[in-house]
Amino acid sequence: MIAKQLTVFLQNEPGRLEELTRVLEQEKINISALSIAETEEYGIVRMIVSHPEQAEEKLKEEHFSVKTTQVIGVEVPDEPGTLHHILKLWAEKGINVEYMYGYSNCGAARLIMKVSDPEKATEILASENLWSTVGWNAKDCIM
Amino acid sequence: MIWNEPKECMHREEMAHLQGKRLRATVEKVYQNVPFYRKKMQELGLEPGDIRTIQDIQFLPFTTKQDLRDNYPYGLMAVPSSELVRLHASSGTTGKPTVVGYTRKDIEMFAENVARSICCTGGGKDDVVQVAYGYGLFTGGLGLHYGAEKIGAAVVPISGGNTAKQLTLLQDFGSTILACTPSYAMHLAEVLEEKKIDPRSLCLRIGIFGAEPWSTEMKDKIERGLGIKAYDIYGLSEIMGPGVSCGCEEEKGLHVAEDHFYPEIVDPDTLKPMKYGETGELVFTHLTKEAMPLLRYRTRDLTSLENSACDCGRTNVRMNRVKGRSDDMLIIRGVNVFPSQVESVLLNIPETKPHYLLVVERRGTMDTLEIKVEIDENYLSDEINQMNVLRNRICHEVESVLGISVKLTIVEPKTLERTEGKAKRVLDLRKEEEK
């Protein structure tokens, strides 16, 4: 499933992330996945939220630097070798993984991945039946 | 239109004659009324009678900002306080403020020169001039105000700041001329873009910007962002305020009102006069100022002068855009660095915004230069890799122009301070350590 990820560029300083979550809290927007890539000076917050368009608009109003990115959200069995299998299929077709984040619990692993060609990557997954549509109930984030 | 054709298009020889006559009167006046100048001239073995032509100006003593501070507040006034009708003070960008006085005639001369400047940019009595320079001790606001009134234009004296209101009045009043600092004009252009207001929907056609050095790249950006022609107006409170010189439609430098202010370029180290076309420190001598005439005032601004004919018809000497102030010049590991150089580079990189801050520090015996830069939001990436590639590219371009290594830091958009007056581009922590 291709999902819309919000990317927010933040100064790496105390309170800045809190200002971001405050806006989401006020708008009653739920965060279903989040990762921060940080450097000495700034952080890049990547998140999947319940209402991405609304969140983007509101954050822009509050002078945050926001953009949306296409990522892939997958739920796969929480078993050894599953990720390797996916990456092997992609590598053979020349698909590059830029970054990923995720967790596993109760027999399922959920991953958010930024790949070079999201359409092709999801096709490969679907053809191998590696794809689970359950788990991602945030309909609004489907593109 | 040319506001004062007899003076602005005067034959060169006639001008030199007029300047000589006015210089003699000024020298006589300060010798008699300002102990500071009498003493300085006596030390050089000079008497007023020794100054006969404008060429003799090279024998006169220089005046510096420090002299103004030492004689603060009234020490350099050449008239009794009853003659003063206004006082202004410099913005004190680099230290204590300095005070300047004006007689009624000086205020008229100020308005006359701003009137010339506005006409030089193509303005006239049908224009609506939105004066977004600060009103107050700073000469910008009142200076433009009096000049615009003198030509019969309608003045909108909104002063600096309150961007939302500036935009409303630009729209509702149909202002055709905007006068402010270039950094504030840039800010207004950005806000227009943010609010998705098409600059073509405004009546604005001319921008008269000054009070800080700006690059030609910045000028292009402002012109596109506001849909106008932007002109450089130059001035400093010690000499008068804005209108000492101003650019014309030919864009070949700024016409100096040299029947009132005699310009020279000198080598900032040896103080030897330099030729036309050579870059050095700009020096002005008052020829008509009554309240506080200054001899050979060192502006610290670096530029060059041109005396070739201009197609606009004005014959007076032109000064090129100010390259930078010798005060702004940073010496980092022995290399001269001007903030304007950094600005030029950033404006040529589409991903960056012209908002930047130079932070200079001393680590041990080593000077370090950090440049904080804002990136255009559209070019932000969710991948650290891409951001690093971008940062390295900007860094490389800056380094190749400055000739020294720098630390380039990308900061969150819209976090560097926006000013309504003069932009703060340099934070020299070395100086603060010395204090």
Interface residues (C-beta under 8 A of the other chain):
Chain A: Q5 T7 F9 L10 Q11 R16 A37 T39 E41 Y42 I44 R46 H63 S65 K67 T69 E98 Y99 K114
Chain B: E377 N378 L380 S381 D382 E383 I384 N385 M387 T409 I410 V411 E412 P413 K414 T415
